[in-house]
Amino acid sequence: MSMSTITQYRKDHELTLEAFADKVGKSKGHMSEVENTMRCTAKLALDIERVTNGEVDAADLSEDVAEARRSAA
């Protein structure tokens, strides 16, 4: 499966923003901001990647994660 955005992931899994936020452990408002900007902290990006079983790539949400992965490659 190709990587998806949070919006696409939620649609594919029939999750409301509130349900997704609960899975991640963040508020609906916070997740709305992340979903709209596609930016967040490295920790949250990695949490989202874990919760989505890798369907949403943390490197797409955090430049710090992207840079670390480029450096490790």
Steps between C-alpha positions, in 0.01 A plus 500: 500500500630847420547762766198711574415826663315507830186605315526207257581259783191614694283469191634153415439381858173689548632694798375838612759757595396451862545122481841539339605756760397258774715225344798735495429639845461862393212745488275531198615861456867406506450221247299731277796737489743217422268360233468840332866606521658153465757612759560400861774405745717199431351315797143554384593409142649172621192435716275554198715268290477233771122537546446477123731200465722701269226608261574862592876561478647700787750657258208665319395670824833597653808640328708375797389141432559543126849637560589223747387236254699658217809509723456137600462381141 
